[in-house]
């Protein structure tokens, strides 16, 4: 089985640098255009089925990207975004203004410095592994399978595959409408946005770097083969 992990397109709250987590926010017009570009990229694969987070931004992305393909889409609750607790609905600047700049601490060590009331990353990893195991059981013959989910979900899963600490989570960049390819248990490539035109490739998600800026479309980070 080959997994094609797509992050949803940009939302209205992504554009505002506002934490959304489990808040159900719709795609922005830009996000819908990103989903269309993602759909064109998926034409290079033979997608047998799609598994989608229950949140609207993921469902909209999947519907747009797969329009006219006839690919069946299954909603899996385990693919929902991680909860950001008390930060949901706040902007990055609002959280950074709190005592001690907890946003910066979260960027540097998200496992050790989670948002108050947020979902533990170990719990996120456990439920995502359950979802992948269910998907693998349904596709034992090497199918290409699309997963449309969230930056946190994809980053946590990538960390688990690489065997690195969840405190390194935000060193893994996962842009809106990017593709990450996995042949479990091997991470093949991470964060391919080459299918996005430059005008759609500005990563305005909430974990944008402190320096800011609008990056160009990125080629995937390709991981070397690892010995079994």
WOHUSUL-V228277 format. One record per pair of residues at least 6 apart in sequence whose C-alpha atoms are under 6 Angstrom apart, sorted by the first residue. I is the first residue (numbers start at 1). J is the second residue. D is the distance in Angstrom with one decimal. If there is no record, write none. Layout:
I/J/D
I/J/D
This chain:
1/142/3.8
1/143/4.9
2/144/4.8
2/182/5.9
2/183/4.8
3/145/5.0
3/146/5.9
3/181/5.7
3/182/5.0
4/145/6.0
4/146/4.7
4/147/6.0
4/180/5.9
4/181/4.9
5/147/4.8
5/179/5.5
5/180/5.0
6/148/4.8
6/177/5.9
6/178/5.5
6/179/4.7
7/148/5.9
7/149/5.2
7/150/4.9
7/151/5.9
7/176/5.4
7/177/4.9
7/178/5.7
8/58/5.0
8/61/5.6
8/176/5.7
8/177/5.2
9/31/4.1
9/34/5.7
9/35/5.7
9/176/4.8
9/177/4.8
10/27/5.8
10/31/4.0
10/176/5.6
11/26/5.7
11/27/4.1
11/28/4.7
12/28/4.9
14/204/5.8
14/205/4.7
14/206/5.9
15/204/5.6
17/91/5.6
17/92/5.9
17/206/4.8
18/90/5.5
18/91/4.0
19/88/4.9
19/89/5.5
19/90/5.7
20/88/5.1
20/89/6.0
21/81/5.7
21/82/5.7
21/83/4.9
21/84/5.2
22/81/5.8
22/83/5.3
24/55/5.7
24/56/6.0
26/56/5.8
26/57/5.1
27/57/5.4
34/177/6.0
35/61/5.2
35/64/5.9
35/65/5.3
36/64/6.0
36/65/5.3
37/196/6.0
38/65/5.9
39/65/3.8
39/66/6.0
41/195/6.0
46/144/5.9
47/144/4.9
47/145/5.5
48/144/5.9
48/145/5.8
49/71/5.5
49/72/5.2
49/145/5.4
50/73/4.6
50/145/5.9
50/146/4.5
50/147/5.7
51/73/5.8
51/74/4.8
51/75/5.7
51/147/4.8
52/75/4.7
52/76/5.9
52/147/5.8
52/148/4.8
53/75/5.8
53/76/5.6
53/79/4.7
53/80/4.9
53/149/5.3
54/75/5.8
54/77/5.8
58/148/5.8
58/149/5.7
78/127/5.5
78/128/5.9
78/131/5.9
81/150/5.7
81/153/6.0
82/119/6.0
83/118/5.1
83/119/5.1
84/115/5.8
84/118/4.4
85/115/6.0
85/116/5.7
85/117/4.3
85/118/4.0
86/116/5.7
95/103/6.0
96/103/5.3
106/113/5.1
106/114/6.0
109/167/4.4
110/167/5.2
111/166/5.6
111/167/5.1
125/156/5.9
151/174/5.6
174/191/5.2
175/203/5.7
178/191/5.2
178/192/5.3
178/193/4.9
179/191/5.4
179/192/5.0
180/189/5.5
180/190/4.4
180/191/5.2
181/188/5.4
181/189/5.2
182/188/5.2
188/222/5.9
188/223/5.3
189/220/5.5
189/221/5.2
189/222/4.3
189/223/5.8
190/220/5.1
190/221/5.0
191/220/5.2
192/218/6.0
192/219/5.1
192/220/4.0
193/217/5.3
193/218/5.1
194/217/5.2
194/218/5.6
194/219/5.5
198/216/5.9
201/217/5.4
202/214/4.8
202/215/5.7
